[in-house]
């Protein structure tokens, strides 16, 4: 039996990021959602229609509401860029899922890390493109989701290259 290899800081951050990402889907994202319940009607003032989601998966409701912002009509043309930016955050979930596969294959860790940090900056747009009242209504699910991108991105950047 060989001596166990120490776990790198990058691997720890990657693991923490993945766990937070998965947990975030089950935790309320916005005021009015209950733990394991409630659909995301909270984006209605931004122009999203009321979307239903499984009560046990509040993150799905938030993702669907963001998608609706991306593809729907904004309430005012002056808000179009802001609403589209907020809506584009739903696409970062696809980036995260592809990142899981690419990182598991041991490929492109620097590119994936940088891309995930960019996604974290885009995901933070819910904080800097909305008013204080809206931001105060955000719940732990949003913050877990946001931090998961930053941790996974940093973990990918700090992950040592695999020996060939």
N, C-alpha and C positions, 0 to 999 in steps of 0.2 A: 504494500500500500504506500502510495506516495503522500508527500506532505500536501495538505490542502492549500490551494492557491488563494492569496488574499484577494478580496473583492475590491475592484477599483472604485474610486469616487464616481466615475462616469457610470459604472454598472449600477451603483446604488441610486443615483439620480434617475437613470432610465427606469429602474424598477419602481421607484416612488412615483414617477410621472405616469407610468402605465396604470398603476393601481389607482391613483387619483383620477385619471381619465375615466376609468371604468366605474368608479364609485360615483363620480359627478353625474352620471346619467340617471342615478336613482335618488338624487337629493334635489329638493326644490330649488328652482332657479330664480323665481320671482315671487314677490309678495302675493299671497292669495293661493299659491300652490301649497299643498300639504305634503308631508313626508309620504311618499308613495301615492301621491294623488294630485289631481287637478290638471287641467289642460292649460295651454299657454294663451290665454286671451289678453294678456298684459301688453301685447304689441298692437292692439287695436288702434290706439291713438296715432301710431306711426303708419297705419294703413294696412296692417295685416288683417285678414279675416279670422274669425274664430275657428281654430283648428282643434280637432279632437285628438287625443293621444291616450294611450293606455294609462290608467290611473297610477300604475306602479312604476311608470317610467317618465318622470317629469322632464328629463333632458330631451326626450324625443319630441315632446310638445314644444320646447324651446327651439329645437332644431327646425321643426316644421314651420314655426312662426317666422324664424329668420329666413327660411326658404321663400315664404310668402312675401316677405319684404323685398327679396331679391327679384322675384319674377312678377310681383303684383304692381299695381299702380300706386304711386305715393299719393297721400292726401293733398299735397300741394307741390307744384312743380319746383318751387324754391327748395323743398326738402329732398328732392330726388337723389342727389349725390350722397347725402347723409344716409338716407334710407337704404340705398343700394349698398353702401359700405357696410352698414349694419347687417344687411341681408347676406352679404358675401361671407360673413363669419360661419355660416352653416357649411360652406365648402371646406373649411379648415378641418372638419371631421374626416373628410375623405383623405386629406393630406396625412392626417394622423394615422389612419388605417394603413395607407400605403407605406408610411414610415415604419410601422411595426414590421411589415413584411421585409422591407429593404434592410432594416437593421438586423432582423433575425438572420438574414442571409449574409450578414457581415459586410455589406456593401455601402459605399457612398456615405459614410457616417458624417463627414464634414458638411457635405451638401445637405443632407437630411437635417442635421442639427441647425444649420443656418436657416433652412426653410421653416422649421418648426418655431424658431425664435421670431421669424417674420410673421408666422401665423399668430403667435402670442401677441405681437404688436397690433395686428388687425383685430384680434379678439378683444383686446383692451379698448377698442373703439366704443364699446357700450359704456365705458366710463367717461371718455373724453368727448363724445359726440351727443351726449344726453344731458339734460338738466339735473340739478341736484336731487330733486324729488324722485326722478326715475332711478338714479343711481342708488339712492337710499332704499329703494324697493327691491334691489337685487339681493338674492339670498345665497347661502353657501354653495349651492350647486354651480352657480356661475363662477364663483371664485375658484372652486376646486378645478373646474374645467379649464379656466384661464391658466392657473398655475401649472396644470399638467402639461401644457404645451411648453412652457418655459423650462420645467424640469427635464422633460424628455429631450428638448433641444439641447440644453446644457449637457445632459448625460451623453448624448450622441457626440457632441464636440469633445468631451473629456474622455470618452471611451478609447482605450488604447487599440491600435490596429491589431487585427488577428494575425497570428503567425501563419505563414504560408507553408 
